[in-house]
């Protein structure tokens, strides 16, 4: 869970809940509630926490390995075992269920040094979701998403790109366009 990851990262840096609260300008109780997964974190606060702990947002919200064999089918279907909206049960695999679907994203950018994916599914995190590069220069990632419409962009060596293979785009608040992926089960 996000709370457990937050606690582990905080403790690894030898910070108390009070120390982290002061860095963030919040109460110790707020930190306690986040670590217990009893209070939801807003995207803006996730960014502040990542900065305060000197980690990327992706590291803070990345899925942790879960022994799926110990989860009951009902728990998986109810979404227990999910780490964060848009992530899967395991960092190494995508687990489609009746409520989510594995969605592949890819971008051909052989000259790029780093490519990540960001969008409405991860609150437009500046660091995005890191993508893996093939020898041919094709960058790929898979994200677990619930049915719906999602706007997204690729971040290629710090530059925000639309998906050149997707003609479905919408105008965003900045006057440019975002690519759109519609997910159905």
C-alpha positions, 0 to 999 in steps of 0.5 A: 500500500502507499502508506506502507511505502511512505512509512518505509521510506520515511524510516529509512531516512531516519525521520519521525512522523513529526519530522516529515510533518514539519517538512510538509507543513502538515500535522503529525496526525496527517502523516500517521493517517497516510501511513495507515492508509486511512486518508487519501493523498492528493497528487500535489501532496504526493509530489511534496512528499516525494521531494521531502524524501528525495525520491521520485513520485514513481518510487513512492507510488510504485507497486510493491510485490504482493503474494497474490496466492494469499489474496482471496478472489473477492479481495482481488475483484474488490481492488484490495492489493492495488497499490495506487490508481493505475498500477497493477498487483505486481511491478513485473506483471499486469493483472487484469481483473473484472474491474481493470484492464491491462493497457499497453502504451508504446512509442518509437523513439530510438534516439531518446535516452529516457521516456516516461508516460504521464496522464490523467490516470496518475494525476499528470505526475511530472516524473511519469511512469518509466518506460522500457526501451527495446534494442530497436528503440521502441519504448513500452509500458503497461498500466492497469486501468479501469474503464473510462477515457484517459488523457496522456502524454509521453515525456521524452528526454524532458519534452512532452509529446503526444502519441504519434500513432493515436489520432484521438486527441483533445485540447487541454487547458494550456491550448495544446493537445493531449492524446486520449485512450478509451478503455473498455472491458 
